[in-house]
Amino acid sequence: MLSAAGELFAESGFDATPTSRIAERAQVPKGLIHYYFRRKQDLLVALVERLPDEELDPARIVLAGDVTGSLYRLVSELDRRFESSVLLSHLLWREADTHAAVRRALQERFDVVVRQIREVISAALAPAASDGSAASGGAEDVDTAALLLARVVSHRHAVARHGDEDELDREICFIARALERPAP
């Protein structure tokens, strides 16, 4: 039922999709939909809960002393996870303007990505900072860099566009250079 709902919501939009069409696509009686989901909006909330887990193990991602390489690995993993739910992600971005539950879920996902980027940057900078050779990126700089890169990743996923890798390369390299520059 959820797969059918997701497909139809993505095709026609939430408001333009009656539960009767969902039941027809899922090949179940309409009453069964209402048995499990009292309101059509409950289907949308259940779809939000099906998004893939965004938690990553920074130890698998971080290349000590290499912010650029670490960020490439992180973005690659986030893209891989996004690819497993393109239809669902597209649907949720589409419905975020009209449904508070979807908007909250997307904001929570964004906050997780910001936190993960911050953790990866901090871990990648740690070796350089401990020997004093580089890394002037203070906590505020790391927070700003994490927010900026999260916005780039979020935009890429919102529009399901992964074609302009040159743009992403420039953004990652810019952020890494700014954080890795030697302290004055």
C-alpha positions in Angstrom: 0.0 0.0 0.0 2.8 2.4 0.9 4.6 1.7 -2.4 1.5 2.4 -4.4 0.8 5.5 -2.4 4.3 6.8 -2.9 4.2 6.1 -6.7 0.8 7.8 -7.1 1.7 10.8 -4.9 4.9 11.3 -6.9 3.0 11.0 -10.2 -0.1 13.1 -9.4 0.6 14.9 -6.1 -0.8 14.1 -2.7 -4.0 16.2 -3.0 -4.9 14.8 -6.5 -4.5 11.2 -5.5 -7.7 9.6 -4.0 -7.4 6.6 -1.7 -9.4 4.6 -4.2 -6.6 4.9 -6.8 -4.1 3.8 -4.1 -6.2 0.8 -3.3 -6.5 0.0 -7.0 -2.8 0.3 -7.6 -2.0 -1.8 -4.5 -4.7 -4.3 -5.5 -6.4 -4.2 -2.1 -9.9 -3.2 -1.0 -10.2 0.5 -0.2 -11.4 -0.3 3.3 -8.0 -2.0 4.0 -6.2 1.3 3.4 -8.5 3.1 5.9 -8.1 0.2 8.4 -4.3 0.8 8.5 -4.3 4.5 7.8 -7.2 6.4 9.2 -6.5 9.5 7.2 -4.8 9.9 3.8 -2.2 12.2 5.5 -1.2 9.2 7.7 0.0 7.5 4.5 2.3 10.5 3.9 3.6 10.4 7.4 4.3 6.6 7.0 6.2 7.3 3.8 8.4 9.9 5.6 9.3 7.2 8.1 10.5 4.9 5.3 13.3 7.3 4.3 16.7 5.5 4.6 18.6 6.1 7.8 21.0 9.0 7.3 23.3 7.9 10.2 26.9 7.2 9.0 29.9 6.0 10.9 32.5 8.8 10.6 35.3 6.3 11.1 34.4 4.7 7.8 34.4 8.1 6.0 37.2 10.1 7.4 40.7 10.2 5.9 42.8 11.6 8.7 44.3 15.0 7.7 42.4 15.0 4.3 39.3 17.2 4.5 38.8 17.2 0.7 39.0 13.4 0.5 36.8 12.9 3.5 34.1 15.2 2.2 34.1 13.5 -1.2 33.6 10.1 0.6 30.8 11.6 2.7 29.0 13.2 -0.2 29.4 10.0 -2.2 27.8 7.9 0.6 24.9 10.5 1.0 24.3 10.3 -2.8 24.3 6.5 -2.7 21.7 6.5 0.0 19.6 9.1 -1.8 19.7 7.0 -5.0 18.0 4.2 -3.1 15.0 6.4 -2.5 14.8 8.9 -5.4 11.0 8.6 -5.9 10.3 8.9 -2.2 12.6 11.9 -1.7 11.2 13.7 -4.8 7.7 13.2 -3.4 8.6 14.5 0.0 10.3 17.6 -1.4 7.2 18.2 -3.5 4.9 17.9 -0.6 7.0 19.9 2.0 5.3 23.2 1.3 1.8 21.9 2.1 2.4 19.3 4.9 4.1 20.3 8.2 5.0 16.7 9.0 6.9 16.4 5.8 8.6 19.7 6.4 9.6 18.7 9.9 11.0 15.4 8.6 13.1 17.0 5.9 14.4 19.6 8.4 15.4 16.8 10.8 17.2 15.0 7.9 19.0 18.2 7.0 20.1 18.7 10.6 21.5 15.2 10.7 23.5 15.9 7.5 24.9 19.1 8.9 25.9 17.3 12.1 27.6 14.5 10.1 29.5 16.9 7.9 30.7 18.7 11.0 31.9 15.5 12.5 33.7 14.4 9.4 35.4 17.8 9.0 36.4 17.9 12.7 37.8 14.4 12.5 39.7 15.0 9.3 41.2 18.3 10.7 42.1 16.7 14.0 45.6 15.3 13.0 46.7 18.6 11.5 45.4 20.6 14.4 47.2 18.4 17.0 50.7 19.0 15.4 50.0 22.7 14.8 50.9 22.5 11.1 47.7 23.6 9.6 43.9 23.8 10.2 42.9 27.2 11.3 39.2 26.1 11.0 37.8 27.0 14.4 34.5 25.7 15.6 32.6 28.5 14.0 34.3 27.9 10.6 33.6 24.2 10.8 29.9 24.9 11.6 29.6 27.3 8.7 31.3 24.9 6.3 29.0 22.1 7.4 25.9 24.2 6.9 27.1 25.3 3.4 27.9 21.8 2.2 24.7 20.4 3.7 22.8 23.0 1.6 24.7 22.0 -1.5 23.9 18.3 -0.9 20.3 19.1 0.0 19.8 21.1 -3.2 21.3 18.3 -5.3 18.9 15.8 -3.7 15.9 18.1 -3.9 16.2 18.5 -7.6 17.6 14.9 -8.2 20.5 16.4 -10.1 23.9 14.8 -10.0 25.2 15.8 -13.5 27.3 18.8 -12.7 30.2 17.2 -10.7 32.5 20.1 -11.6 30.4 22.4 -9.5 30.4 20.0 -6.6 34.2 19.6 -6.9 34.7 23.4 -6.8 32.5 23.6 -3.7 34.2 20.8 -1.8 37.7 22.1 -2.7 36.8 25.6 -1.7 35.5 24.5 1.7 38.4 22.2 2.3 41.0 24.9 1.4 39.4 27.4 3.6 39.5 25.0 6.6 43.0 23.6 5.9 44.8 26.9 5.4 47.5 27.5 7.9 46.7 29.8 10.8 48.3 33.3 10.5 
